[in-house]
Amino acid sequence: MVNMKKEILRMNKFVALAITAILVSGCYTNPGDAGKKRYARAQNATLQNAAFQNARQTQVDGLTFNVAVVDGSYSAGLTQINGRPGDFETTVIFREGKYGLVELVAPKSASYSAAQVETAARRVTGCQAKFSMGVLAFIGGANGATMDLQALGKKVDSKVRGWRVELSC
């Protein structure tokens, strides 16, 4: 009985060590990753700022919005290298496709919803527009169609101008 308890204790230590090794190896980040992610963000900011140079204004429910159409985006992601499973590096890729960025112009403190943002994008582009909720649905804690984006914008620390809408033309 004593030998069995020792065996179980030894096995528990082995399992704990194995789990720790798996967790630590999964948390490894290549030091070059951060630089590539910063580069992708900087390239997106350049594309978005250029798009806002050609933004058009429209009114929805008495609110004035700027709508910019951005052509493409950069992202940093893992790419398998050397054909070996588990051997990855971070690469920056350019993805084609247009999307819209919509920002409230006036009145600056007004409440507005995703539905109004979609309407503004649709009026300017002539395309179907779908608000990109992503993780924001969890932050706002409400229905995306009725969520107050003015209040949500104050909660989210973002350097991106406007709210993203996916365009289908």
DSSP file with accessible surface (Angstrom, degrees, kcal/mol):
  #  RESIDUE AA STRUCTURE BP1 BP2  ACC     N-H-->O    O-->H-N    N-H-->O    O-->H-N    TCO  KAPPA ALPHA  PHI   PSI    X-CA   Y-CA   Z-CA
    1    1 A M     >        0   0  169      0, 0.0     4,-1.9     0, 0.0     5,-0.1   0.000 360.0 360.0 360.0 -39.8    0.0    0.0    0.0
    2    2 A V  H  >  +     0   0   97      1,-0.2     4,-2.3     2,-0.2     5,-0.2   0.899 360.0  52.0 -65.1 -41.1    2.9    2.4    0.9
    3    3 A N  H  > S+     0   0  126      1,-0.2     4,-2.2     2,-0.2    -1,-0.2   0.870 107.6  52.6 -63.0 -36.4    4.5    1.6   -2.5
    4    4 A M  H  > S+     0   0  122      2,-0.2     4,-2.5     1,-0.2    -1,-0.2   0.911 108.5  49.4 -67.0 -41.0    1.3    2.4   -4.3
    5    5 A K  H  X S+     0   0  142     -4,-1.9     4,-2.5     2,-0.2    -2,-0.2   0.911 111.5  49.5 -64.2 -40.6    1.0    5.8   -2.5
    6    6 A K  H  X S+     0   0  131     -4,-2.3     4,-2.5     2,-0.2    -1,-0.2   0.902 111.0  50.0 -63.8 -40.6    4.6    6.6   -3.5
    7    7 A E  H  X S+     0   0   91     -4,-2.2     4,-2.4     2,-0.2    -2,-0.2   0.915 111.6  47.6 -64.3 -42.7    3.9    5.6   -7.1
    8    8 A I  H  X S+     0   0   91     -4,-2.5     4,-2.6     2,-0.2    -2,-0.2   0.926 112.4  49.7 -64.8 -42.7    0.8    7.9   -7.2
    9    9 A L  H  X S+     0   0   98     -4,-2.5     4,-2.1     2,-0.2    -2,-0.2   0.925 112.0  48.0 -62.7 -43.1    2.8   10.8   -5.6
   10   10 A R  H  X S+     0   0  153     -4,-2.5     4,-2.2     1,-0.2    -1,-0.2   0.907 112.1  49.9 -64.3 -39.7    5.6   10.3   -8.2
   11   11 A M  H  X S+     0   0  113     -4,-2.4     4,-2.8     2,-0.2    -2,-0.2   0.904 108.2  52.6 -66.4 -40.9    3.1   10.2  -11.0
   12   12 A N  H  X S+     0   0   98     -4,-2.6     4,-2.5     2,-0.2    -1,-0.2   0.904 109.5  49.6 -61.2 -41.3    1.3   13.4   -9.8
   13   13 A K  H  X S+     0   0  141     -4,-2.1     4,-2.4     2,-0.2    -1,-0.2   0.915 111.4  49.3 -63.7 -41.5    4.7   15.1   -9.8
   14   14 A F  H  X S+     0   0  142     -4,-2.2     4,-2.8     2,-0.2    -2,-0.2   0.935 111.7  48.0 -63.2 -44.8    5.4   13.9  -13.3
   15   15 A V  H  X S+     0   0   68     -4,-2.8     4,-2.7     2,-0.2     5,-0.2   0.926 112.1  49.7 -62.8 -43.6    2.0   15.1  -14.5
   16   16 A A  H  X S+     0   0   53     -4,-2.5     4,-2.3     1,-0.2    -1,-0.2   0.919 112.4  47.8 -61.7 -42.8    2.4   18.5  -12.9
   17   17 A L  H  X S+     0   0  119     -4,-2.4     4,-2.5     2,-0.2    -2,-0.2   0.921 112.1  49.5 -64.6 -42.4    5.9   18.8  -14.5
   18   18 A A  H  X S+     0   0   35     -4,-2.8     4,-2.3     2,-0.2    -2,-0.2   0.922 111.5  48.4 -63.5 -43.9    4.5   17.8  -17.9
   19   19 A I  H  X S+     0   0   91     -4,-2.7     4,-2.5     1,-0.2    -1,-0.2   0.924 111.4  50.6 -63.4 -42.8    1.6   20.3  -17.7
   20   20 A T  H  X S+     0   0   80     -4,-2.3     4,-2.7    -5,-0.2     5,-0.2   0.928 109.7  50.4 -60.8 -43.9    4.0   23.1  -16.7
   21   21 A A  H  X S+     0   0   57     -4,-2.5     4,-2.5     1,-0.2    -1,-0.2   0.911 110.8  49.3 -61.7 -41.1    6.3   22.3  -19.6
   22   22 A I  H  X S+     0   0  116     -4,-2.3     4,-1.9     2,-0.2    -1,-0.2   0.932 112.7  47.1 -64.6 -44.8    3.4   22.4  -22.0
   23   23 A L  H  X S+     0   0  110     -4,-2.5     4,-1.0     2,-0.2    -2,-0.2   0.922 113.1  48.2 -64.0 -44.0    2.2   25.7  -20.7
   24   24 A V  H >< S+     0   0   98     -4,-2.7     3,-0.7     1,-0.2     4,-0.4   0.929 111.5  49.4 -64.8 -42.8    5.6   27.3  -20.7
   25   25 A S  H >< S+     0   0   84     -4,-2.5     3,-0.8     1,-0.2    -1,-0.2   0.865 109.0  53.7 -66.8 -30.6    6.4   26.2  -24.3
   26   26 A G  H 3< S+     0   0   66     -4,-1.9    -1,-0.2     1,-0.2    -2,-0.2   0.715 104.9  55.2 -74.6 -18.3    3.0   27.5  -25.4
   27   27 A C  T << S+     0   0   96     -4,-1.0    -1,-0.2    -3,-0.7    -2,-0.2   0.473  77.7 122.3 -93.5  -3.4    3.8   30.9  -24.0
   28   28 A Y    <   -     0   0  169     -3,-0.8     2,-0.4    -4,-0.4    -3,-0.0  -0.385  41.3-170.2 -63.2 133.3    7.0   31.4  -25.9
   29   29 A T        -     0   0   86     -2,-0.1    -2,-0.1     4,-0.0    -3,-0.0  -0.995  24.1-122.9-127.3 130.2    7.0   34.5  -28.0
   30   30 A N    >>  -     0   0   59     -2,-0.4     3,-2.2     1,-0.1     4,-0.5  -0.506  20.6-131.4 -66.4 131.0    9.7   35.3  -30.5
   31   31 A P  H 3> S+     0   0  109      0, 0.0     4,-0.6     0, 0.0     3,-0.4   0.802 107.2  60.9 -57.7 -25.6   11.2   38.7  -29.7
   32   32 A G  H 3> S+     0   0   34      1,-0.2     4,-1.9     2,-0.2     5,-0.2   0.673  86.2  78.1 -73.9 -15.6   10.7   39.7  -33.4
   33   33 A D  H <> S+     0   0   14     -3,-2.2     4,-2.4     1,-0.2     5,-0.2   0.920  89.5  51.9 -60.1 -46.6    6.9   39.3  -33.0
   34   34 A A  H  X S+     0   0   49     -4,-0.5     4,-2.5    -3,-0.4    -1,-0.2   0.908 109.4  50.0 -60.6 -42.4    6.3   42.6  -31.2
   35   35 A G  H  X S+     0   0   30     -4,-0.6     4,-2.2     1,-0.2    -1,-0.2   0.901 111.3  48.4 -63.6 -39.5    8.2   44.5  -33.9
   36   36 A K  H  X S+     0   0   73     -4,-1.9     4,-2.3     2,-0.2    -2,-0.2   0.880 111.3  49.9 -69.8 -36.4    6.3   42.9  -36.7
   37   37 A K  H  X S+     0   0   94     -4,-2.4     4,-2.4     2,-0.2    -2,-0.2   0.912 110.9  49.5 -68.1 -40.4    2.9   43.6  -35.0
   38   38 A R  H  X S+     0   0  148     -4,-2.5     4,-2.5    -5,-0.2    -2,-0.2   0.909 110.3  51.9 -62.1 -41.1    3.9   47.2  -34.4
   39   39 A Y  H  X S+     0   0  118     -4,-2.2     4,-2.5     2,-0.2    -2,-0.2   0.931 109.4  48.6 -61.1 -46.3    4.9   47.4  -38.1
   40   40 A A  H  X S+     0   0    5     -4,-2.3     4,-2.3     1,-0.2    34,-0.3   0.919 112.4  48.7 -61.1 -43.7    1.5   46.0  -39.2
   41   41 A R  H  X S+     0   0  153     -4,-2.4     4,-2.4     1,-0.2    -1,-0.2   0.910 111.5  49.8 -62.7 -41.2   -0.4   48.5  -36.9
   42   42 A A  H  X S+     0   0   50     -4,-2.5     4,-2.1     2,-0.2    -2,-0.2   0.911 110.5  49.6 -65.2 -40.6    1.7   51.4  -38.3
   43   43 A Q  H  X S+     0   0   52     -4,-2.5     4,-2.4     2,-0.2    -1,-0.2   0.903 111.2  49.6 -64.7 -40.7    0.9   50.3  -41.9
   44   44 A N  H  X S+     0   0   29     -4,-2.3     4,-2.8     2,-0.2     5,-0.2   0.905 108.8  52.5 -64.4 -40.6   -2.8   50.1  -41.1
   45   45 A A  H  X S+     0   0   40     -4,-2.4     4,-2.8     2,-0.2     5,-0.2   0.915 109.4  50.0 -61.7 -40.1   -2.7   53.5  -39.5
   46   46 A T  H  X S+     0   0   87     -4,-2.1     4,-2.2     2,-0.2    -2,-0.2   0.934 112.4  46.7 -63.4 -45.9   -1.1   54.9  -42.7
   47   47 A L  H  X S+     0   0   48     -4,-2.4     4,-2.1     2,-0.2    -2,-0.2   0.916 114.9  47.1 -61.2 -43.5   -3.8   53.3  -44.9
   48   48 A Q  H  X S+     0   0   20     -4,-2.8     4,-2.2     2,-0.2    -2,-0.2   0.914 111.1  49.8 -69.0 -41.7   -6.6   54.5  -42.6
   49   49 A N  H  X S+     0   0   80     -4,-2.8     4,-0.9     1,-0.2    -1,-0.2   0.903 111.3  50.1 -64.0 -39.3   -5.3   58.1  -42.4
   50   50 A A  H >X S+     0   0   54     -4,-2.2     3,-0.6    -5,-0.2     4,-0.6   0.904 109.1  52.3 -64.0 -39.3   -4.9   58.2  -46.2
   51   51 A A  H >< S+     0   0   11     -4,-2.1     3,-1.3     1,-0.2    18,-0.4   0.889 104.1  56.1 -64.9 -37.9   -8.5   57.0  -46.5
   52   52 A F  H >< S+     0   0   15     -4,-2.2     3,-1.1     1,-0.3    -1,-0.2   0.733  93.8  68.9 -69.0 -18.2   -9.8   59.7  -44.2
   53   53 A Q  H << S+     0   0  155     -4,-0.9    -1,-0.3    -3,-0.6    -2,-0.2   0.800 109.7  35.8 -64.9 -27.5   -8.2   62.3  -46.6
   54   54 A N  T << S+     0   0  135     -3,-1.3    -1,-0.2    -4,-0.6    -2,-0.2   0.114  90.7 138.7-110.1  17.7  -10.9   61.2  -49.1
   55   55 A A    <   -     0   0   27     -3,-1.1     2,-0.4    13,-0.1    13,-0.2  -0.267  40.6-146.4 -64.5 150.1  -13.7   60.6  -46.6
   56   56 A R  E     -A   67   0A 148     11,-2.2    11,-2.6     2,-0.0     2,-0.3  -0.904   9.7-130.4-116.7 149.4  -17.2   61.8  -47.4
   57   57 A Q  E     +A   66   0A 120     -2,-0.4     2,-0.3     9,-0.2     9,-0.2  -0.722  27.1 169.0 -99.9 150.3  -19.8   63.1  -45.0
   58   58 A T  E     -A   65   0A  29      7,-1.9     7,-2.9    -2,-0.3     2,-0.4  -0.965  26.8-124.0-149.9 161.4  -23.4   62.0  -44.6
   59   59 A Q  E     +A   64   0A 112     -2,-0.3     2,-0.4     5,-0.2     5,-0.2  -0.919  21.3 179.1-114.0 139.6  -26.2   62.6  -42.1
   60   60 A V  E >  S-A   63   0A   4      3,-2.4     3,-2.3    -2,-0.4    56,-0.0  -0.984  75.8 -17.9-136.6 120.7  -28.1   59.9  -40.3
   61   61 A D  T 3  S-     0   0  122     -2,-0.4     3,-0.1     1,-0.3    -1,-0.1   0.857 128.9 -51.0  52.4  39.7  -30.9   60.8  -37.9
   62   62 A G  T 3  S+     0   0   57      1,-0.3     2,-0.4     0, 0.0    -1,-0.3   0.473 115.4 116.1  80.6   1.3  -29.5   64.4  -37.5
   63   63 A L  E <   -A   60   0A  15     -3,-2.3    -3,-2.4    42,-0.0     2,-0.5  -0.821  59.4-137.1-103.6 143.5  -25.9   63.2  -36.8
   64   64 A T  E     -AB  59 106A  20     42,-3.1    41,-3.4    -2,-0.4    42,-1.5  -0.875  23.9-174.9-103.6 128.4  -23.0   63.9  -39.2
   65   65 A F  E     -AB  58 104A   0     -7,-2.9    -7,-1.9    -2,-0.5     2,-0.4  -0.924  21.9-139.5-121.4 146.2  -20.6   61.1  -39.9
   66   66 A N  E     -AB  57 103A  28     37,-2.7    37,-2.3    -2,-0.3     2,-0.5  -0.880  21.6-163.0 -94.1 135.4  -17.3   60.9  -41.9
   67   67 A V  E     -AB  56 102A   3    -11,-2.6   -11,-2.2    -2,-0.4     2,-0.4  -0.983   7.7-176.2-125.0 121.6  -17.0   57.7  -43.9
   68   68 A A  E     - B   0 101A   1     33,-2.8    33,-2.5    -2,-0.5     2,-0.6  -0.914  17.4-143.8-114.7 142.8  -13.7   56.5  -45.2
   69   69 A V  E     - B   0 100A  58     -2,-0.4     2,-0.4   -18,-0.4    31,-0.2  -0.937  15.7-159.2-108.1 120.9  -13.1   53.5  -47.5
   70   70 A V  E     - B   0  99A   1     29,-3.2    29,-2.0    -2,-0.6     2,-1.0  -0.859   8.6-145.0-103.1 132.7   -9.8   51.6  -46.7
   71   71 A D  E     - B   0  98A  97     -2,-0.4    27,-0.2    27,-0.2     2,-0.0  -0.783  63.7 -28.5-102.4  91.7   -8.4   49.4  -49.4
   72   72 A G  E     -     0   0A   0     25,-2.4     2,-0.3    -2,-1.0    24,-0.2  -0.107  61.0-127.7  96.5 169.1   -6.7   46.4  -47.6
   73   73 A S  E     - B   0  95A  19     22,-2.0    22,-3.5    25,-0.1     2,-0.3  -0.989   8.8-127.7-155.2 155.2   -5.1   45.8  -44.3
   74   74 A Y  E     - B   0  94A  57    -34,-0.3     2,-0.3    -2,-0.3    20,-0.2  -0.808  25.7-179.9-103.0 146.6   -2.0   44.4  -42.8
   75   75 A S  E     - B   0  93A  31     18,-2.2    18,-2.7    -2,-0.3     2,-0.5  -0.995  22.2-139.3-145.1 149.7   -1.8   41.7  -40.2
   76   76 A A  E     + B   0  92A  28     -2,-0.3     2,-0.3    16,-0.2    16,-0.2  -0.932  39.1 150.3-107.0 126.5    0.9   39.9  -38.3
   77   77 A G  E     - B   0  91A  34     14,-2.4    14,-2.9    -2,-0.5     2,-0.3  -0.947  47.1 -81.7-149.7 170.2    0.4   36.2  -37.8
   78   78 A L  E     - B   0  90A 117     -2,-0.3     2,-0.4    12,-0.2    12,-0.2  -0.584  37.6-171.5 -80.0 137.0    2.1   32.8  -37.5
   79   79 A T  E     - B   0  89A  61     10,-2.8    10,-2.1    -2,-0.3     2,-0.2  -0.997  26.5-117.7-127.3 133.3    3.3   31.0  -40.6
   80   80 A Q  E     - B   0  88A  97     -2,-0.4     2,-0.3     8,-0.2     8,-0.3  -0.458  35.8-167.8 -70.5 137.1    4.7   27.5  -40.6
   81   81 A I    >   +     0   0   40      6,-3.2     3,-1.5     3,-0.3     6,-0.2  -0.871  59.1  17.3-124.2 160.3    8.3   27.3  -41.7
   82   82 A N  T 3  S-     0   0  110     -2,-0.3    -1,-0.1     1,-0.3     6,-0.1   0.575 108.3 -92.6  60.1   8.6   10.6   24.5  -42.7
   83   83 A G  T 3  S+     0   0   69      1,-0.2    -1,-0.3     4,-0.2    -3,-0.0   0.659  90.3 130.1  64.9  14.6    7.6   22.2  -43.2
   84   84 A R    X   -     0   0  141     -3,-1.5     3,-2.0     3,-0.2    -3,-0.3  -0.874  65.2-112.7-104.5 132.9    7.9   20.9  -39.6
   85   85 A P  T 3  S+     0   0  121      0, 0.0     3,-0.1     0, 0.0    -1,-0.0  -0.330 103.5  19.4 -58.4 135.4    4.9   20.9  -37.3
   86   86 A G  T 3  S+     0   0   65      1,-0.2     2,-0.8     0, 0.0    -6,-0.0   0.461  92.7 116.9  84.3   0.4    5.3   23.4  -34.5
   87   87 A D    <   +     0   0   37     -3,-2.0    -6,-3.2    -6,-0.2     2,-0.3  -0.857  41.5 154.2-104.9 101.7    8.0   25.4  -36.3
   88   88 A F  E     -B   80   0A  96     -2,-0.8     2,-0.3    -8,-0.3    -8,-0.2  -0.856  26.7-168.5-127.3 158.4    6.5   28.9  -36.9
   89   89 A E  E     -B   79   0A  78    -10,-2.1   -10,-2.8    -2,-0.3     2,-0.5  -0.967  32.3-106.5-139.3 157.8    7.6   32.5  -37.4
   90   90 A T  E     +B   78   0A   3     -2,-0.3     2,-0.3   -12,-0.2   -12,-0.2  -0.731  41.1 179.3 -86.3 128.3    5.6   35.7  -37.3
   91   91 A T  E     -B   77   0A  32    -14,-2.9   -14,-2.4    -2,-0.5     2,-0.5  -0.922  25.4-130.4-126.3 155.2    5.1   37.2  -40.8
   92   92 A V  E     -B   76   0A  43     -2,-0.3     2,-0.3   -16,-0.2   -16,-0.2  -0.916  30.1-177.9-104.7 127.1    3.3   40.4  -41.9
   93   93 A I  E     -B   75   0A  70    -18,-2.7   -18,-2.2    -2,-0.5     2,-0.5  -0.918  23.9-130.9-125.4 153.8    0.9   39.9  -44.8
   94   94 A F  E     -B   74   0A  88     -2,-0.3     2,-0.5   -20,-0.2   -20,-0.2  -0.900  19.7-157.3-102.5 127.5   -1.3   42.3  -46.7
   95   95 A R  E     -B   73   0A 141    -22,-3.5   -22,-2.0    -2,-0.5     2,-0.1  -0.929  11.6-138.3-107.0 127.0   -4.9   41.3  -47.1
   96   96 A E  E     +     0   0A 175     -2,-0.5     2,-0.1   -24,-0.2   -24,-0.0  -0.419  52.8  92.5 -79.1 157.8   -6.9   42.7  -50.0
   97   97 A G  E     -     0   0A  40     -2,-0.1   -25,-2.4     2,-0.0     2,-0.3  -0.237  64.7-103.1 129.2 142.3  -10.4   43.9  -49.6
   98   98 A K  E     +B   71   0A 124    -27,-0.2    69,-0.8    69,-0.2     2,-0.3  -0.700  34.8 170.9 -95.7 144.8  -12.2   47.1  -48.8
   99   99 A Y  E     -BC  70 166A   3    -29,-2.0   -29,-3.2    -2,-0.3     2,-0.3  -0.946  25.3-121.5-141.9 162.1  -13.8   48.1  -45.5
  100  100 A G  E     -BC  69 165A   0     65,-2.8    65,-2.5    -2,-0.3     2,-0.4  -0.780   8.9-156.1-107.8 150.9  -15.2   51.3  -44.1
  101  101 A L  E     -BC  68 164A   2    -33,-2.5   -33,-2.8    -2,-0.3     2,-0.5  -0.999  15.0-168.0-121.6 128.5  -14.3   53.4  -41.1
  102  102 A V  E     -BC  67 163A   0     61,-2.1    61,-3.0    -2,-0.4     2,-0.4  -0.972   6.3-179.9-122.6 126.5  -17.1   55.6  -39.8
  103  103 A E  E     -B   66   0A  29    -37,-2.3   -37,-2.7    -2,-0.5     2,-0.4  -0.964  30.7-116.0-126.3 145.0  -16.6   58.4  -37.3
  104  104 A L  E     +B   65   0A   9     -2,-0.4   -39,-0.2   -39,-0.2    58,-0.1  -0.615  30.6 175.9 -76.0 131.3  -19.0   60.7  -35.7
  105  105 A V  E     +     0   0A  41    -41,-3.4     3,-0.3     1,-0.4   -40,-0.2   0.817  54.0  52.5-101.6 -47.7  -18.3   64.4  -36.6
  106  106 A A  E    S+B   64   0A  40    -42,-1.5   -42,-3.1     1,-0.3    -1,-0.4  -0.994 106.4  18.0-155.0 145.2  -21.2   66.3  -35.1
  107  107 A P  S >  S-     0   0   66      0, 0.0     3,-1.7     0, 0.0    -1,-0.3   0.620  76.3-159.0 -72.0 138.3  -22.5   66.6  -32.5
  108  108 A K  T 3  S+     0   0  143     -3,-0.3    -2,-0.1     1,-0.3    -4,-0.1   0.763  86.8  45.8 -58.1 -30.5  -19.4   65.1  -30.9
  109  109 A S  T 3  S+     0   0   99      2,-0.1    -1,-0.3     0, 0.0     2,-0.1   0.383  85.2 121.8 -98.5   6.6  -21.1   64.0  -27.6
  110  110 A A    <   -     0   0   19     -3,-1.7     2,-0.2     1,-0.1    -6,-0.1  -0.353  64.0-118.8 -72.5 147.9  -24.2   62.5  -29.2
  111  111 A S        +     0   0   76     39,-0.1     2,-0.3    38,-0.1    -1,-0.1  -0.613  40.4 170.9 -78.4 144.5  -25.1   58.8  -28.6
  112  112 A Y        -     0   0   22     -2,-0.2    37,-2.9    35,-0.0    38,-0.5  -0.979  19.5-135.2-153.8 162.7  -25.2   56.7  -31.7
  113  113 A S     >  -     0   0   20     -2,-0.3     4,-1.8    35,-0.2     3,-0.2  -0.663  30.3-105.7-118.9 170.8  -25.6   53.0  -32.6
  114  114 A A  H  > S+     0   0    4     30,-0.8     4,-2.8    33,-0.4     5,-0.2   0.855 118.9  60.2 -62.1 -35.9  -24.1   50.4  -34.9
  115  115 A A  H  > S+     0   0   40     30,-0.8     4,-2.3     1,-0.2    -1,-0.2   0.902 105.5  47.3 -61.4 -38.9  -27.2   50.6  -37.0
  116  116 A Q  H  > S+     0   0   31     -3,-0.2     4,-2.3     2,-0.2    -1,-0.2   0.888 110.9  51.6 -69.9 -36.5  -26.5   54.3  -37.6
  117  117 A V  H  X S+     0   0    0     -4,-1.8     4,-2.3     2,-0.2    -2,-0.2   0.928 110.9  48.2 -64.1 -44.0  -22.9   53.6  -38.5
  118  118 A E  H  X S+     0   0   36     -4,-2.8     4,-2.6     1,-0.2    -2,-0.2   0.915 110.7  51.2 -62.5 -42.1  -24.0   51.0  -41.0
  119  119 A T  H  X S+     0   0   32     -4,-2.3     4,-2.5     2,-0.2    -1,-0.2   0.920 109.0  50.7 -62.2 -43.3  -26.5   53.4  -42.5
  120  120 A A  H  X S+     0   0    0     -4,-2.3     4,-1.9     1,-0.2     5,-0.2   0.940 112.5  46.4 -60.7 -45.6  -23.8   56.1  -42.9
  121  121 A A  H  X S+     0   0    0     -4,-2.3     4,-2.7     1,-0.2     6,-0.4   0.907 112.0  51.0 -63.9 -41.7  -21.5   53.6  -44.6
  122  122 A R  H  X S+     0   0   86     -4,-2.6     4,-2.3     1,-0.2    -1,-0.2   0.914 109.7  50.3 -63.0 -41.8  -24.2   52.3  -46.9
  123  123 A R  H  < S+     0   0  141     -4,-2.5    -1,-0.2    -5,-0.2    -2,-0.2   0.886 116.9  39.5 -65.4 -39.4  -25.2   55.8  -48.0
  124  124 A V  H  < S+     0   0   14     -4,-1.9    -2,-0.2    -5,-0.2    -1,-0.2   0.907 127.5  30.0 -78.7 -41.2  -21.7   56.9  -48.9
  125  125 A T  H  < S-     0   0   35     -4,-2.7    -3,-0.2    -5,-0.2    -2,-0.2   0.727  88.5-134.9 -93.1 -24.6  -20.4   53.7  -50.5
  126  126 A G  S  < S+     0   0   68     -4,-2.3     2,-0.2    -5,-0.4    -4,-0.1   0.549  70.0 115.0  77.0   6.6  -23.6   52.2  -52.0
  127  127 A a  S    S-     0   0   12     -6,-0.4    -1,-0.3    42,-0.1     2,-0.2  -0.666  79.4 -95.0-103.4 161.8  -22.5   48.8  -50.5
  128  128 A Q  E     -D  168   0A 125     40,-2.4    40,-2.4    -2,-0.2     2,-0.4  -0.564  45.6-155.9 -69.6 139.4  -24.0   46.6  -47.9
  129  129 A A  E     -D  167   0A   9     -2,-0.2     2,-0.5    38,-0.2    38,-0.2  -0.982  14.0-171.3-127.4 131.8  -22.3   47.5  -44.6
  130  130 A K  E     -D  166   0A 139     36,-2.1    36,-3.0    -2,-0.4     2,-0.1  -0.983  26.5-124.7-125.0 119.4  -22.0   45.2  -41.5
  131  131 A F  E     -D  165   0A   7     -2,-0.5     2,-1.1    34,-0.2    34,-0.2  -0.376  22.9-127.7 -61.2 134.3  -20.7   46.6  -38.2
  132  132 A S        +     0   0   38     32,-2.3    32,-0.2     1,-0.2     4,-0.1  -0.733  34.2 171.9 -89.0  99.5  -17.7   44.6  -37.0
  133  133 A M    >   +     0   0   42     -2,-1.1     3,-1.9     1,-0.1     4,-0.3   0.950  16.7 148.1 -74.3 -53.3  -18.6   43.8  -33.4
  134  134 A G  T >  S-     0   0   62      1,-0.3     3,-1.2     2,-0.2     4,-0.3  -0.164  80.9 -14.6  52.6-137.5  -15.8   41.4  -32.5
  135  135 A V  T >> S+     0   0   97      1,-0.2     4,-1.5     2,-0.2     3,-1.3   0.677 121.1  85.5 -71.9 -13.4  -14.9   41.5  -28.8
  136  136 A L  H <> S+     0   0   25     -3,-1.9     4,-2.8     1,-0.3     5,-0.3   0.804  77.4  67.0 -61.7 -27.4  -16.8   44.8  -28.4
  137  137 A A  H <>>S+     0   0   36     -3,-1.2     4,-1.3    -4,-0.3     5,-0.5   0.884 104.4  43.9 -59.8 -35.9  -20.0   42.9  -27.8
  138  138 A F  H <45S+     0   0  172     -3,-1.3    -1,-0.2    -4,-0.3    -2,-0.2   0.842 113.4  50.2 -78.3 -33.9  -18.5   41.6  -24.6
  139  139 A I  H  <5S+     0   0   73     -4,-1.5    -2,-0.2     1,-0.2    -1,-0.2   0.930 114.8  42.5 -69.3 -44.7  -17.1   45.0  -23.5
  140  140 A G  H  <5S-     0   0   19     -4,-2.8    -2,-0.2    -5,-0.2    -1,-0.2   0.807  91.3-150.1 -75.2 -28.3  -20.4   46.9  -24.1
  141  141 A G  T  <5 +     0   0   67     -4,-1.3     2,-0.3    -5,-0.3    -3,-0.1   0.799  60.9  86.1  66.9  28.2  -22.5   44.2  -22.6
  142  142 A A  S   <S-     0   0   53     -5,-0.5     2,-0.2     6,-0.0    -1,-0.2  -0.882  90.8 -62.3-145.9 179.2  -25.5   45.0  -24.8
  143  143 A N    >>  -     0   0  103     -2,-0.3     4,-1.6     1,-0.1     3,-1.0  -0.494  43.2-135.4 -67.8 130.8  -27.1   44.3  -28.1
  144  144 A G  T 34 S+     0   0   15      1,-0.3   -30,-0.8    -2,-0.2   -29,-0.2   0.815 102.0  57.1 -59.9 -31.8  -24.8   45.4  -30.9
  145  145 A A  T 34 S+     0   0   52      1,-0.2   -30,-0.8   -31,-0.1    -1,-0.3   0.802 120.5  27.4 -71.9 -26.4  -27.7   47.0  -32.8
  146  146 A T  T <4 S+     0   0  104     -3,-1.0    -2,-0.2   -33,-0.1    -1,-0.2   0.450  88.2 126.7-114.9  -2.5  -28.7   49.3  -29.9
  147  147 A M     <  -     0   0    8     -4,-1.6     2,-1.0     1,-0.1   -33,-0.4  -0.285  66.2-118.3 -59.8 138.1  -25.3   49.6  -28.1
  148  148 A D     >  -     0   0   58      1,-0.2     4,-2.1   -35,-0.1   -35,-0.2  -0.688  27.0-170.7 -80.3 104.4  -24.3   53.3  -27.4
  149  149 A L  H  > S+     0   0    0    -37,-2.9     4,-2.6    -2,-1.0    -1,-0.2   0.777  81.8  61.5 -70.8 -25.3  -21.0   53.5  -29.4
  150  150 A Q  H  > S+     0   0   34    -38,-0.5     4,-1.0     2,-0.2    -1,-0.2   0.956 110.0  40.2 -62.8 -49.0  -20.3   57.0  -27.8
  151  151 A A  H  > S+     0   0   43      1,-0.2     4,-0.8     2,-0.2     3,-0.5   0.906 116.1  51.0 -66.7 -40.0  -20.2   55.5  -24.4
  152  152 A L  H >X S+     0   0    3     -4,-2.1     4,-1.5     1,-0.2     3,-1.0   0.898 102.3  60.5 -65.5 -38.9  -18.4   52.4  -25.6
  153  153 A G  H 3< S+     0   0   33     -4,-2.6    -1,-0.2     1,-0.3     5,-0.2   0.816 100.9  55.1 -59.1 -29.6  -15.7   54.5  -27.3
  154  154 A K  H 3< S+     0   0  160     -4,-1.0    -1,-0.3    -3,-0.5    -2,-0.2   0.776 108.0  49.2 -74.5 -25.2  -14.8   56.0  -24.0
  155  155 A K  H << S+     0   0  135     -3,-1.0     2,-0.6    -4,-0.8    -2,-0.2   0.765 100.6  73.5 -81.6 -28.1  -14.2   52.5  -22.5
  156  156 A V  S  < S-     0   0   41     -4,-1.5     2,-1.0     2,-0.0    -1,-0.1  -0.798  71.4-147.7 -97.4 122.2  -12.0   51.3  -25.4
  157  157 A D        +     0   0  151     -2,-0.6     2,-0.4     2,-0.0    -3,-0.1  -0.766  40.1 155.2 -86.2 101.6   -8.5   52.7  -25.7
  158  158 A S        -     0   0   66     -2,-1.0    -2,-0.0    -5,-0.2     0, 0.0  -0.989  45.0-161.2-136.1 140.8   -8.0   52.7  -29.4
  159  159 A K        +     0   0  199     -2,-0.4     2,-0.4     2,-0.1    -1,-0.1   0.384  66.6 106.7 -94.6   0.8   -5.8   54.7  -31.8
  160  160 A V  S    S-     0   0   68      2,-0.1     2,-0.5     1,-0.0    -2,-0.1  -0.671  70.8-130.5 -83.1 133.1   -8.0   53.7  -34.7
  161  161 A R        -     0   0   94     -2,-0.4    -2,-0.1  -116,-0.1   -58,-0.1  -0.696  67.1 -11.4 -81.5 128.4  -10.3   56.5  -36.0
  162  162 A G  S    S-     0   0   23     -2,-0.5     2,-0.4   -61,-0.1   -59,-0.3  -0.004  89.4 -63.6  80.4 175.4  -13.9   55.4  -36.4
  163  163 A W  E     -C  102   0A  31    -61,-3.0   -61,-2.1   -49,-0.0     2,-0.3  -0.854  50.5-118.3-104.4 140.1  -15.7   52.2  -36.2
  164  164 A R  E     -C  101   0A  88     -2,-0.4   -32,-2.3   -32,-0.2     2,-0.4  -0.563  28.4-176.0 -83.8 136.8  -15.0   49.4  -38.8
  165  165 A V  E     -CD 100 131A   0    -65,-2.5   -65,-2.8    -2,-0.3     2,-0.4  -0.994  24.3-128.9-128.8 136.2  -17.7   48.1  -41.1
  166  166 A E  E     -CD  99 130A  74    -36,-3.0   -36,-2.1    -2,-0.4     2,-0.4  -0.726  26.5-145.2 -81.8 133.3  -17.3   45.3  -43.5
  167  167 A L  E     - D   0 129A  26    -69,-0.8     2,-0.5    -2,-0.4   -38,-0.2  -0.852  16.0-171.2-106.3 135.2  -18.4   46.3  -47.0
  168  168 A S  E       D   0 128A  83    -40,-2.4   -40,-2.4    -2,-0.4   -69,-0.0  -0.947 360.0 360.0-122.4 106.5  -20.1   43.9  -49.5
  169  169 A a              0   0  138     -2,-0.5   -42,-0.1   -42,-0.2   -43,-0.1  -0.762 360.0 360.0-108.1 360.0  -20.4   45.6  -52.9
